[in-house]
Amino acid sequence: MNNCTDTSEEKVYTAPTVSFDIWKEEKLSTLIKIIEDKLTLTTNPVVVVLEIGHFKLPKEDENISWAKQNIEFSESLCEKIVQKYKQKVKIIPTMLINNLEGDELESKTQEILKYLLNNNKYITEKSLKLLSERNLKNRAYKALKNNPALSDSFIHIDGKAFFKDKEYEHDLAAGFVGDDGDIIPRCGLILTSFMDKVTEFALQRMHQNENIDILFVSFSQESFEYKRVKLGVDIYTSTHNKANITPIISHWGYPIDTCLISHRDADSKKWHDIEG
């Protein structure tokens, strides 16, 4: 996303030493254990919302390769959840499309999606919810005008809007500040709108049952994407109360052999990191 890319990277990544199938099973075991632990904490109906990636499609071959592996990983995750929990847990797969610069490549995008979703049982063209960053940006503008808790949750520094969390943990701007003082949504605010939209999907899936828990599981290819998802979750859960949300956010990639998983409980604002 423009102006949201953090190219600095402290960690030096290395190539994996095992096959993707072995690597996938190791990471699945870690993630499933976290999910199972989270599900023991609630007696409410649960919807697992998967954000299987945010893509600007079409992309380069290496990005398509990551997307294919990630969807394969997510498909296996869905299978394990269904096998254990059956109909007790509903699953909604989503994908965030960066179309802020236009839709002129829409036909090519659909072609790539068909390739990515080919032969899937759980994550299919029918089940997948596609969300547009352009639409979410417009939604964020409206939310800033209509939700005082949201509009008052930022501090303005050097023309940027930063989330006023207690520990000031986020160094990524959620938006920019215009000459008139209004916030121009970017990064975190677009993800905040994304969280609001997928919460609506979950409530609709459970027939507007107010007492539901959402287990939000997100996968990011880049570290800056991972950071902006965390920011969007923190903003949303601090300024909205439509449902209980338990986030599990991953910076995930077999080609660079990384799997950083950050998670927190629905009532806790403290993130816990697992790397391995």
HUJO-V130630 format. One record per residue. SS is DSSP state (a for helix, b for strand, c for the rest). OMEGA is omega as a letter, one per 20 degrees, with the letter a starting at -180 (* if undefined). Layout:
# HUJO-V130630
ss = <SS & SS>
omega = <OMEGA & OMEGA>
This chain:
# HUJO-V130630
ss = <c & c & c & c & c & c & c & c & c & c & c & c & c & c & c & c & c & c & c & a & a & a & a & a & a & a & a & a & a & a & a & a & a & a & a & a & a & a & a & c & c & c & c & c & b & b & b & b & b & b & b & b & b & b & b & c & c & c & c & c & a & a & a & a & a & a & a & a & a & a & a & a & a & a & a & a & a & a & a & a & a & a & a & a & a & a & a & a & b & b & b & b & b & b & b & b & b & c & c & c & c & c & c & c & c & a & a & a & a & a & a & a & a & a & a & a & c & c & c & c & c & c & c & c & c & c & c & c & b & b & b & b & a & a & a & a & a & a & a & a & a & a & a & a & a & a & c & a & a & a & a & c & c & b & b & b & b & c & c & b & b & b & b & c & c & c & c & c & c & c & c & c & c & c & b & b & b & c & c & c & c & c & b & b & b & c & a & a & a & a & a & a & a & a & a & a & a & a & a & a & a & a & a & a & a & c & c & c & c & c & c & b & b & b & b & b & b & b & b & b & c & c & a & a & a & a & a & a & a & a & a & a & a & a & a & a & a & a & a & c & c & c & c & b & b & b & b & b & b & b & b & b & b & c & c & c & c & b & b & b & b & b & b & c & c & c & c & c & c & c & c & b & b & b & b & c>
omega = <a & r & r & a & r & a & r & a & a & a & r & a & r & r & r & a & r & r & r & a & r & r & a & a & r & a & r & a & r & a & r & r & r & r & r & r & r & a & r & a & a & r & r & r & a & r & r & r & r & r & a & r & r & a & r & a & i & r & r & a & a & r & r & r & r & a & a & r & a & r & r & r & a & r & r & r & r & a & a & r & a & a & a & a & r & a & a & a & r & a & r & r & r & r & a & a & r & r & a & a & r & a & a & a & a & a & r & r & r & r & a & r & r & r & a & a & a & r & r & r & a & r & a & r & a & a & a & r & r & r & a & r & r & r & a & r & r & r & r & r & a & a & r & r & a & a & a & r & r & a & a & a & a & r & a & r & r & r & r & r & a & r & a & r & a & a & a & a & a & r & r & a & r & a & r & a & a & a & r & r & r & a & r & a & r & r & a & a & r & r & r & r & r & r & r & a & a & r & r & r & a & r & r & a & a & r & r & r & a & a & r & r & r & r & a & a & a & r & r & r & a & a & a & r & r & a & a & r & r & r & r & r & a & r & a & a & r & a & r & a & a & a & r & a & r & a & r & a & a & r & a & r & r & a & r & r & r & r & r & a & r & a & r & r & a & a & a & r & a & r & r & a & r & r & r & *>
